[in-house]
Amino acid sequence: MPVTEYEALVTEQRNPRSRGLDKMDTMQLLQIINNEDKAVPYAVADVIPQIAQAVDIIVDRLKKGGRVLYVGAGTSGRLGILDAAECRPTFGVDPGLISAIIAGGQDAVFQAVEECEDDEDLGSSDVSARVMPNHVVVGISASGVTPYVRGALRTARSLDAATIAIICTEVEDLDFGVDVLIPIITGPEVLTGSTRMKAGTAQKLVLNMISTASMVRLGKVYDNLMVDLNVTNRKLRNRAIRIISMATGLNLDESAQLFEESGENVKVALVMSLAGTTQELALIALEQTGGYVRQAIEVAKTRSA
């Protein structure tokens, strides 16, 4: 992309509110950063309709056996990896259901491998090795022009995968051709061009929204409680017991006993308690309802009546 075209990107423009940054004392520096950060949630609010479209597509594809792949370079790629990595312990999803790749591979997670983001063919080949028609590819690019991400999205479209792009710049003259474009306009950065700041924060917020809302829609949540968490350590075991207690009104000792009786499965424990049924019937009800706890409780009540 010619230098003159990069100058047109809002993510590359100079922020008039942070001029003289190198002359500010620490308090002034922090205040200007904080003031700029305050605008990020409002920029995200402007694109909630597009985020909703993305969630609906993801839920539909996952229900049909598909997978989600985040694709990015630099900060954007690392944010995709972070969100994907946190889905398994939080929602108990299978490995690979939500995954991520970054330009430059694993080495790029910990150090800059910035030349790889200019390789459109690399993005194409990385995606073609992982994607099938029922998958969803989410391209993350603050500038919206990252060749690696654009190559990945182009190839995903050719494979009939659903495509979503998360960018932080204006959409004029950017030919994406994706199913959903999410343009979060966060404006020039405090430190010119450092898109790990406002743009990165906005991308993290949107990824949180996409993955969390998708998992809620897929029955991984009861009320506002995570009930499909993967219990792999003491902290998560204690969390599971507290979740049972909050949902059922049982005390912690009673909840711990119920957790054991359920086979250490929070969903089963909730259906057992709230429907007044056995572990066996709770398991059957959850299977019949696709793992949705609220529906399973009603099914189990009917069967137990």
C-alpha positions as CSV (number, residue, x, y, z in Angstrom):
1,M,0.0,0.0,0.0
2,P,1.5,3.4,-0.9
3,V,2.6,5.7,1.9
4,T,0.0,8.3,0.8
5,E,-2.8,5.8,1.2
6,Y,-1.6,4.8,4.7
7,E,-1.7,8.5,5.7
8,A,-5.5,8.4,5.1
9,L,-6.1,5.8,7.7
10,V,-7.5,7.2,10.9
11,T,-5.3,4.8,12.9
12,E,-2.2,6.5,11.5
13,Q,-3.2,10.1,12.0
14,R,-1.8,12.4,14.6
15,N,-3.9,13.1,17.7
16,P,-4.1,16.9,18.3
17,R,-5.1,16.2,21.9
18,S,-1.9,14.5,22.8
19,R,0.6,17.0,21.2
20,G,3.5,17.7,23.5
21,L,3.3,14.3,25.1
22,D,7.1,14.2,25.8
23,K,6.8,17.4,27.8
24,M,4.1,16.2,30.2
25,D,4.6,15.0,33.7
26,T,3.4,11.5,34.7
27,M,0.0,12.6,35.9
28,Q,-0.6,14.6,32.7
29,L,0.4,11.6,30.6
30,L,-1.9,9.2,32.4
31,Q,-4.8,11.6,32.3
32,I,-4.6,12.1,28.5
33,I,-4.4,8.3,28.0
34,N,-7.4,7.8,30.3
35,N,-9.4,10.6,28.6
36,E,-8.8,9.0,25.2
37,D,-9.7,5.5,26.5
38,K,-13.0,6.8,27.7
39,A,-14.2,7.2,24.1
40,V,-13.6,3.5,23.3
41,P,-16.8,2.0,24.8
42,Y,-18.9,4.6,22.9
43,A,-17.2,3.6,19.6
44,V,-18.1,0.0,20.4
45,A,-21.7,0.9,21.2
46,D,-22.0,2.4,17.7
47,V,-21.4,-1.1,16.1
48,I,-23.5,-3.3,18.4
49,P,-25.9,-4.1,15.5
50,Q,-23.0,-5.4,13.5
51,I,-21.6,-7.4,16.5
52,A,-25.1,-8.9,16.9
53,Q,-25.0,-10.0,13.2
54,A,-21.6,-11.6,13.8
55,V,-22.9,-13.5,16.9
56,D,-25.9,-14.8,15.1
57,I,-23.7,-16.1,12.3
58,I,-21.3,-17.8,14.7
59,V,-24.1,-19.4,16.8
60,D,-25.7,-20.7,13.6
61,R,-22.4,-22.2,12.3
62,L,-21.4,-23.7,15.7
63,K,-24.8,-25.4,16.0
64,K,-24.2,-27.0,12.7
65,G,-20.8,-28.4,13.8
66,G,-18.7,-25.5,12.6
67,R,-15.7,-23.8,14.2
68,V,-14.5,-20.3,14.7
69,L,-11.0,-19.1,13.7
70,Y,-9.6,-15.7,14.6
71,V,-6.9,-14.4,12.3
72,G,-4.7,-11.4,12.9
73,A,-1.2,-9.9,13.0
74,G,0.7,-8.2,15.8
75,T,-1.5,-6.9,18.6
76,S,-4.7,-7.9,16.7
77,G,-3.4,-11.5,16.4
78,R,-2.5,-11.7,20.0
79,L,-5.9,-10.5,21.1
80,G,-7.5,-13.2,19.0
81,I,-5.3,-15.8,20.7
82,L,-6.1,-14.5,24.1
83,D,-9.9,-14.7,23.5
84,A,-9.7,-18.1,22.0
85,A,-7.5,-19.4,24.8
86,E,-9.9,-18.2,27.5
87,C,-13.0,-19.8,26.0
88,R,-12.1,-23.4,27.0
89,P,-11.7,-22.9,30.7
90,T,-14.6,-20.4,30.9
91,F,-17.2,-22.3,28.8
92,G,-15.9,-25.8,28.7
93,V,-15.7,-25.9,24.9
94,D,-13.7,-28.5,23.0
95,P,-10.2,-27.6,21.9
96,G,-10.3,-26.2,18.5
97,L,-13.9,-25.0,18.6
98,I,-12.6,-21.5,18.9
99,S,-9.0,-21.1,17.8
100,A,-6.7,-18.4,16.5
101,I,-3.7,-17.9,14.2
102,I,-1.3,-15.0,14.1
103,A,1.0,-13.9,11.2
104,G,4.4,-15.4,11.9
105,G,3.1,-18.3,14.0
106,Q,3.9,-19.0,17.7
107,D,7.0,-16.9,17.7
108,A,5.0,-13.8,16.9
109,V,3.0,-14.1,20.2
110,F,6.0,-13.1,22.2
111,Q,8.0,-10.9,19.8
112,A,7.4,-8.9,16.7
113,V,7.5,-10.8,13.4
114,E,6.1,-7.8,11.5
115,E,7.2,-8.7,8.0
116,C,4.8,-11.6,8.0
117,E,1.8,-9.3,8.2
118,D,2.6,-8.1,4.7
119,D,2.3,-11.6,3.2
120,E,-1.1,-12.0,1.8
121,D,-0.3,-15.5,0.4
122,L,0.7,-16.6,3.9
123,G,-2.6,-15.6,5.3
124,S,-4.3,-17.5,2.5
125,S,-2.3,-20.7,3.0
126,D,-2.7,-20.5,6.8
127,V,-6.5,-20.4,6.5
128,S,-6.8,-22.9,3.7
129,A,-5.0,-25.5,5.9
130,R,-7.6,-25.0,8.7
131,V,-10.9,-24.0,7.3
132,M,-14.0,-25.8,6.0
133,P,-17.3,-24.5,4.6
134,N,-19.2,-24.5,7.9
135,H,-16.5,-22.5,9.7
136,V,-16.4,-18.8,10.6
137,V,-13.2,-16.8,10.1
138,V,-12.9,-13.6,12.0
139,G,-10.3,-11.2,10.6
140,I,-8.9,-8.7,13.1
141,S,-7.0,-5.7,11.7
142,A,-6.9,-2.2,13.3
143,S,-5.9,-0.6,10.0
144,G,-8.2,-2.8,7.9
145,V,-5.5,-3.1,5.2
146,T,-3.3,-5.8,6.7
147,P,-2.4,-8.1,3.7
148,Y,-2.1,-11.2,5.9
149,V,-5.7,-10.8,7.2
150,R,-7.1,-9.8,3.9
151,G,-5.6,-12.8,2.2
152,A,-7.0,-15.0,5.0
153,L,-10.5,-13.6,4.5
154,R,-10.3,-13.8,0.8
155,T,-9.5,-17.5,1.0
156,A,-12.1,-18.2,3.7
157,R,-14.7,-16.7,1.4
158,S,-13.6,-18.9,-1.5
159,L,-14.0,-21.9,0.8
160,D,-17.6,-20.9,1.6
161,A,-16.7,-20.1,5.2
162,A,-18.6,-17.2,6.9
163,T,-16.4,-14.2,7.2
164,I,-16.3,-11.3,9.8
165,A,-13.9,-8.4,9.9
166,I,-13.1,-6.3,12.9
167,I,-11.3,-3.0,12.0
168,C,-10.8,0.4,13.6
169,T,-10.9,2.7,10.6
170,E,-13.3,4.1,8.0
171,V,-14.7,1.7,5.5
172,E,-14.6,3.9,2.4
173,D,-12.5,2.4,-0.4
174,L,-11.8,-0.8,1.6
175,D,-13.2,-3.7,-0.4
176,F,-13.8,-6.5,2.1
177,G,-16.7,-8.5,0.7
178,V,-17.2,-10.1,4.1
179,D,-20.5,-11.2,5.6
180,V,-20.2,-8.8,8.5
181,L,-17.9,-5.8,8.8
182,I,-17.4,-4.3,12.3
183,P,-15.7,-0.8,12.0
184,I,-14.9,0.5,15.4
185,I,-13.8,4.1,14.9
186,T,-11.6,4.9,17.9
187,G,-9.7,7.8,16.2
188,P,-6.0,8.7,16.3
189,E,-4.0,7.1,19.1
190,V,-2.4,9.1,21.9
191,L,0.9,7.7,20.6
192,T,0.6,8.1,16.9
193,G,0.1,4.8,15.1
194,S,0.3,2.7,18.3
195,T,-2.8,0.6,17.8
196,R,-2.2,-1.5,20.8
197,M,-3.9,1.3,22.7
198,K,-7.4,2.5,21.8
199,A,-7.8,0.2,18.8
200,G,-6.5,-2.8,20.8
201,T,-8.8,-2.0,23.7
202,A,-11.8,-1.8,21.3
203,Q,-10.9,-5.1,19.6
204,K,-10.6,-6.8,23.0
205,L,-14.1,-5.5,24.0
206,V,-15.7,-6.7,20.8
207,L,-14.0,-10.1,21.0
208,N,-15.3,-10.4,24.6
209,M,-18.8,-9.5,23.4
210,I,-18.7,-11.9,20.5
211,S,-17.4,-15.0,22.4
212,T,-19.5,-14.4,25.5
213,A,-22.7,-13.7,23.7
214,S,-22.2,-16.7,21.4
215,M,-21.6,-19.0,24.4
216,V,-24.7,-17.6,26.2
217,R,-26.8,-18.3,23.1
218,L,-25.3,-21.9,23.0
219,G,-26.4,-22.7,26.5
220,K,-23.1,-22.4,28.2
221,V,-24.7,-20.0,30.8
222,Y,-27.5,-20.2,33.2
223,D,-28.9,-16.9,34.4
224,N,-25.6,-14.9,34.5
225,L,-23.5,-17.8,35.8
226,M,-20.9,-19.8,33.9
227,V,-22.1,-23.4,34.2
228,D,-19.9,-25.2,31.7
229,L,-16.6,-24.1,33.2
230,N,-13.8,-26.6,33.0
231,V,-12.9,-27.5,36.6
232,T,-9.1,-28.1,36.5
233,N,-7.8,-26.5,39.7
234,R,-8.7,-25.6,43.2
235,K,-9.9,-22.0,42.3
236,L,-12.2,-23.3,39.6
237,R,-13.6,-26.1,41.9
238,N,-14.4,-23.4,44.5
239,R,-16.0,-21.3,41.8
240,A,-18.1,-24.2,40.6
241,I,-19.4,-24.8,44.2
242,R,-20.1,-21.1,44.7
243,I,-22.0,-21.1,41.4
244,I,-24.2,-24.0,42.5
245,S,-24.8,-22.2,45.8
246,M,-25.8,-18.9,44.1
247,A,-28.1,-20.7,41.6
248,T,-29.8,-23.0,44.1
249,G,-29.7,-21.2,47.5
250,L,-27.9,-24.1,49.1
251,N,-25.1,-23.3,51.5
252,L,-21.5,-24.1,50.4
253,D,-21.3,-27.4,52.2
254,E,-24.5,-28.6,50.6
255,S,-23.4,-27.3,47.3
256,A,-20.1,-29.2,47.6
257,Q,-21.9,-32.4,48.3
258,L,-24.3,-31.9,45.4
259,F,-21.3,-31.2,43.2
260,E,-19.8,-34.6,44.1
261,E,-23.2,-36.3,43.6
262,S,-23.5,-34.8,40.2
263,G,-20.2,-36.2,39.0
264,E,-18.6,-32.8,39.4
265,N,-20.8,-31.3,36.7
266,V,-22.3,-27.9,37.5
267,K,-25.1,-28.2,34.9
268,V,-26.1,-31.6,36.2
269,A,-26.0,-30.4,39.8
270,L,-28.3,-27.4,39.0
271,V,-30.9,-29.6,37.2
272,M,-30.8,-32.1,40.1
273,S,-31.4,-29.4,42.7
274,L,-33.8,-27.1,40.8
275,A,-35.9,-29.9,39.3
276,G,-35.7,-32.2,42.3
277,T,-34.4,-35.1,40.3
278,T,-31.7,-37.7,40.1
279,Q,-28.3,-37.4,38.4
280,E,-29.5,-39.9,35.7
281,L,-32.6,-37.9,34.8
282,A,-30.7,-34.7,34.9
283,L,-28.2,-36.0,32.4
284,I,-31.1,-37.2,30.1
285,A,-32.8,-33.9,30.3
286,L,-29.6,-32.0,29.5
287,E,-29.0,-34.3,26.5
288,Q,-32.6,-33.8,25.2
289,T,-32.3,-30.0,25.4
290,G,-28.8,-29.7,24.0
291,G,-27.3,-28.7,27.3
292,Y,-29.6,-25.7,28.0
293,V,-30.0,-25.7,31.8
294,R,-33.2,-23.7,32.0
295,Q,-35.0,-25.9,29.5
296,A,-33.5,-29.1,31.0
297,I,-35.0,-28.1,34.4
298,E,-38.5,-28.0,32.9
299,V,-38.0,-31.3,31.1
300,A,-36.7,-33.0,34.3
301,K,-39.7,-31.6,36.3
302,T,-42.1,-33.0,33.8
303,R,-40.4,-36.4,33.8
304,S,-40.3,-36.5,37.6
305,A,-43.9,-35.5,38.1
